């Protein structure tokens, strides 16, 4: 089972790198267009040079480059490795908590990922894209209905919530 957690940690690091793309390419003055945001190669936010493949290794590249761009030597935000580490840490933890239910794992994984993107976009711009909020709302509603079982730990913690939802 340890190999699964290691794989999920590495996958979480890579997923965190993808979430960084969403966070740092978001422009509050434009509509949130996922395809436009994720298209194209990664570039330095300052000198606009395309990053080399070896500069895209989650967390490791940041520390090997001492937190600076290879080309212009300007500082890279510490948010990049922080998001990657958070995703790397929480992906196996979510798996352990939801095992063996793959659907529940994917649901919590998407909720956590959406919260990360929402949080860091909000930290950067003091605004939250409605498209992401709507996606989070959809995931939350699915979760509430999926967990509508008295034996689930959520309902044991929040029994009043179950009564309000079911009435």
MODELLER restraints for C-alpha pairs under 7 A, 6 or more apart:
rsr = mdl.restraints
at = mdl.atoms
rsr.add(forms.Gaussian(group=physical.xy_distance, feature=features.Distance(at['CA:5:A'], at['CA:92:A']), mean=5.16, stdev=0.5))
rsr.add(forms.Gaussian(group=physical.xy_distance, feature=features.Distance(at['CA:8:A'], at['CA:91:A']), mean=6.02, stdev=0.5))
rsr.add(forms.Gaussian(group=physical.xy_distance, feature=features.Distance(at['CA:8:A'], at['CA:92:A']), mean=5.30, stdev=0.5))
rsr.add(forms.Gaussian(group=physical.xy_distance, feature=features.Distance(at['CA:9:A'], at['CA:88:A']), mean=4.43, stdev=0.5))
rsr.add(forms.Gaussian(group=physical.xy_distance, feature=features.Distance(at['CA:9:A'], at['CA:89:A']), mean=6.17, stdev=0.5))
rsr.add(forms.Gaussian(group=physical.xy_distance, feature=features.Distance(at['CA:9:A'], at['CA:91:A']), mean=6.26, stdev=0.5))
rsr.add(forms.Gaussian(group=physical.xy_distance, feature=features.Distance(at['CA:9:A'], at['CA:92:A']), mean=5.87, stdev=0.5))
rsr.add(forms.Gaussian(group=physical.xy_distance, feature=features.Distance(at['CA:10:A'], at['CA:88:A']), mean=6.24, stdev=0.5))
rsr.add(forms.Gaussian(group=physical.xy_distance, feature=features.Distance(at['CA:11:A'], at['CA:88:A']), mean=6.94, stdev=0.5))
rsr.add(forms.Gaussian(group=physical.xy_distance, feature=features.Distance(at['CA:12:A'], at['CA:87:A']), mean=4.76, stdev=0.5))
rsr.add(forms.Gaussian(group=physical.xy_distance, feature=features.Distance(at['CA:12:A'], at['CA:88:A']), mean=3.91, stdev=0.5))
rsr.add(forms.Gaussian(group=physical.xy_distance, feature=features.Distance(at['CA:12:A'], at['CA:91:A']), mean=5.51, stdev=0.5))
rsr.add(forms.Gaussian(group=physical.xy_distance, feature=features.Distance(at['CA:13:A'], at['CA:58:A']), mean=5.86, stdev=0.5))
rsr.add(forms.Gaussian(group=physical.xy_distance, feature=features.Distance(at['CA:13:A'], at['CA:84:A']), mean=4.74, stdev=0.5))
rsr.add(forms.Gaussian(group=physical.xy_distance, feature=features.Distance(at['CA:13:A'], at['CA:85:A']), mean=6.15, stdev=0.5))
rsr.add(forms.Gaussian(group=physical.xy_distance, feature=features.Distance(at['CA:13:A'], at['CA:87:A']), mean=5.84, stdev=0.5))
rsr.add(forms.Gaussian(group=physical.xy_distance, feature=features.Distance(at['CA:13:A'], at['CA:88:A']), mean=4.43, stdev=0.5))
rsr.add(forms.Gaussian(group=physical.xy_distance, feature=features.Distance(at['CA:14:A'], at['CA:58:A']), mean=6.23, stdev=0.5))
rsr.add(forms.Gaussian(group=physical.xy_distance, feature=features.Distance(at['CA:15:A'], at['CA:87:A']), mean=6.85, stdev=0.5))
rsr.add(forms.Gaussian(group=physical.xy_distance, feature=features.Distance(at['CA:16:A'], at['CA:83:A']), mean=5.55, stdev=0.5))
rsr.add(forms.Gaussian(group=physical.xy_distance, feature=features.Distance(at['CA:16:A'], at['CA:84:A']), mean=4.02, stdev=0.5))
rsr.add(forms.Gaussian(group=physical.xy_distance, feature=features.Distance(at['CA:16:A'], at['CA:87:A']), mean=5.24, stdev=0.5))
rsr.add(forms.Gaussian(group=physical.xy_distance, feature=features.Distance(at['CA:17:A'], at['CA:58:A']), mean=6.21, stdev=0.5))
rsr.add(forms.Gaussian(group=physical.xy_distance, feature=features.Distance(at['CA:17:A'], at['CA:84:A']), mean=5.64, stdev=0.5))
rsr.add(forms.Gaussian(group=physical.xy_distance, feature=features.Distance(at['CA:19:A'], at['CA:117:A']), mean=6.43, stdev=0.5))
rsr.add(forms.Gaussian(group=physical.xy_distance, feature=features.Distance(at['CA:20:A'], at['CA:80:A']), mean=6.20, stdev=0.5))
rsr.add(forms.Gaussian(group=physical.xy_distance, feature=features.Distance(at['CA:20:A'], at['CA:83:A']), mean=6.91, stdev=0.5))
rsr.add(forms.Gaussian(group=physical.xy_distance, feature=features.Distance(at['CA:21:A'], at['CA:38:A']), mean=6.66, stdev=0.5))
rsr.add(forms.Gaussian(group=physical.xy_distance, feature=features.Distance(at['CA:22:A'], at['CA:37:A']), mean=6.48, stdev=0.5))
rsr.add(forms.Gaussian(group=physical.xy_distance, feature=features.Distance(at['CA:22:A'], at['CA:38:A']), mean=6.97, stdev=0.5))
rsr.add(forms.Gaussian(group=physical.xy_distance, feature=features.Distance(at['CA:23:A'], at['CA:117:A']), mean=5.85, stdev=0.5))
rsr.add(forms.Gaussian(group=physical.xy_distance, feature=features.Distance(at['CA:23:A'], at['CA:120:A']), mean=6.54, stdev=0.5))
rsr.add(forms.Gaussian(group=physical.xy_distance, feature=features.Distance(at['CA:23:A'], at['CA:121:A']), mean=5.62, stdev=0.5))
rsr.add(forms.Gaussian(group=physical.xy_distance, feature=features.Distance(at['CA:25:A'], at['CA:37:A']), mean=5.91, stdev=0.5))
rsr.add(forms.Gaussian(group=physical.xy_distance, feature=features.Distance(at['CA:26:A'], at['CA:37:A']), mean=6.76, stdev=0.5))
rsr.add(forms.Gaussian(group=physical.xy_distance, feature=features.Distance(at['CA:32:A'], at['CA:129:A']), mean=6.87, stdev=0.5))
rsr.add(forms.Gaussian(group=physical.xy_distance, feature=features.Distance(at['CA:32:A'], at['CA:131:A']), mean=6.85, stdev=0.5))
rsr.add(forms.Gaussian(group=physical.xy_distance, feature=features.Distance(at['CA:41:A'], at['CA:50:A']), mean=6.55, stdev=0.5))
rsr.add(forms.Gaussian(group=physical.xy_distance, feature=features.Distance(at['CA:42:A'], at['CA:50:A']), mean=5.89, stdev=0.5))
rsr.add(forms.Gaussian(group=physical.xy_distance, feature=features.Distance(at['CA:42:A'], at['CA:51:A']), mean=5.80, stdev=0.5))
rsr.add(forms.Gaussian(group=physical.xy_distance, feature=features.Distance(at['CA:43:A'], at['CA:49:A']), mean=5.32, stdev=0.5))
rsr.add(forms.Gaussian(group=physical.xy_distance, feature=features.Distance(at['CA:43:A'], at['CA:50:A']), mean=4.31, stdev=0.5))
rsr.add(forms.Gaussian(group=physical.xy_distance, feature=features.Distance(at['CA:43:A'], at['CA:51:A']), mean=5.25, stdev=0.5))
rsr.add(forms.Gaussian(group=physical.xy_distance, feature=features.Distance(at['CA:44:A'], at['CA:50:A']), mean=6.61, stdev=0.5))
rsr.add(forms.Gaussian(group=physical.xy_distance, feature=features.Distance(at['CA:44:A'], at['CA:51:A']), mean=6.64, stdev=0.5))
rsr.add(forms.Gaussian(group=physical.xy_distance, feature=features.Distance(at['CA:44:A'], at['CA:69:A']), mean=6.73, stdev=0.5))
rsr.add(forms.Gaussian(group=physical.xy_distance, feature=features.Distance(at['CA:47:A'], at['CA:72:A']), mean=6.30, stdev=0.5))
rsr.add(forms.Gaussian(group=physical.xy_distance, feature=features.Distance(at['CA:55:A'], at['CA:61:A']), mean=5.18, stdev=0.5))
rsr.add(forms.Gaussian(group=physical.xy_distance, feature=features.Distance(at['CA:58:A'], at['CA:81:A']), mean=6.89, stdev=0.5))
rsr.add(forms.Gaussian(group=physical.xy_distance, feature=features.Distance(at['CA:58:A'], at['CA:84:A']), mean=6.42, stdev=0.5))
rsr.add(forms.Gaussian(group=physical.xy_distance, feature=features.Distance(at['CA:59:A'], at['CA:81:A']), mean=4.88, stdev=0.5))
rsr.add(forms.Gaussian(group=physical.xy_distance, feature=features.Distance(at['CA:59:A'], at['CA:84:A']), mean=6.65, stdev=0.5))
rsr.add(forms.Gaussian(group=physical.xy_distance, feature=features.Distance(at['CA:62:A'], at['CA:81:A']), mean=6.85, stdev=0.5))
rsr.add(forms.Gaussian(group=physical.xy_distance, feature=features.Distance(at['CA:67:A'], at['CA:75:A']), mean=5.74, stdev=0.5))
rsr.add(forms.Gaussian(group=physical.xy_distance, feature=features.Distance(at['CA:67:A'], at['CA:76:A']), mean=5.26, stdev=0.5))
rsr.add(forms.Gaussian(group=physical.xy_distance, feature=features.Distance(at['CA:68:A'], at['CA:74:A']), mean=5.29, stdev=0.5))
rsr.add(forms.Gaussian(group=physical.xy_distance, feature=features.Distance(at['CA:68:A'], at['CA:75:A']), mean=4.39, stdev=0.5))
rsr.add(forms.Gaussian(group=physical.xy_distance, feature=features.Distance(at['CA:68:A'], at['CA:76:A']), mean=5.18, stdev=0.5))
rsr.add(forms.Gaussian(group=physical.xy_distance, feature=features.Distance(at['CA:69:A'], at['CA:75:A']), mean=6.53, stdev=0.5))
rsr.add(forms.Gaussian(group=physical.xy_distance, feature=features.Distance(at['CA:69:A'], at['CA:76:A']), mean=6.51, stdev=0.5))
rsr.add(forms.Gaussian(group=physical.xy_distance, feature=features.Distance(at['CA:91:A'], at['CA:109:A']), mean=6.81, stdev=0.5))
rsr.add(forms.Gaussian(group=physical.xy_distance, feature=features.Distance(at['CA:94:A'], at['CA:105:A']), mean=6.36, stdev=0.5))
rsr.add(forms.Gaussian(group=physical.xy_distance, feature=features.Distance(at['CA:94:A'], at['CA:108:A']), mean=6.97, stdev=0.5))
rsr.add(forms.Gaussian(group=physical.xy_distance, feature=features.Distance(at['CA:94:A'], at['CA:109:A']), mean=6.86, stdev=0.5))
rsr.add(forms.Gaussian(group=physical.xy_distance, feature=features.Distance(at['CA:95:A'], at['CA:105:A']), mean=5.72, stdev=0.5))
rsr.add(forms.Gaussian(group=physical.xy_distance, feature=features.Distance(at['CA:98:A'], at['CA:104:A']), mean=6.15, stdev=0.5))
rsr.add(forms.Gaussian(group=physical.xy_distance, feature=features.Distance(at['CA:98:A'], at['CA:105:A']), mean=5.46, stdev=0.5))
rsr.add(forms.Gaussian(group=physical.xy_distance, feature=features.Distance(at['CA:107:A'], at['CA:139:A']), mean=6.89, stdev=0.5))
rsr.add(forms.Gaussian(group=physical.xy_distance, feature=features.Distance(at['CA:111:A'], at['CA:136:A']), mean=6.44, stdev=0.5))
rsr.add(forms.Gaussian(group=physical.xy_distance, feature=features.Distance(at['CA:111:A'], at['CA:139:A']), mean=6.46, stdev=0.5))
rsr.add(forms.Gaussian(group=physical.xy_distance, feature=features.Distance(at['CA:114:A'], at['CA:136:A']), mean=6.41, stdev=0.5))
rsr.add(forms.Gaussian(group=physical.xy_distance, feature=features.Distance(at['CA:118:A'], at['CA:128:A']), mean=6.26, stdev=0.5))
rsr.add(forms.Gaussian(group=physical.xy_distance, feature=features.Distance(at['CA:121:A'], at['CA:128:A']), mean=6.61, stdev=0.5))
rsr.add(forms.Gaussian(group=physical.xy_distance, feature=features.Distance(at['CA:122:A'], at['CA:128:A']), mean=5.54, stdev=0.5))
rsr.add(forms.Gaussian(group=physical.xy_distance, feature=features.Distance(at['CA:155:A'], at['CA:162:A']), mean=6.52, stdev=0.5))
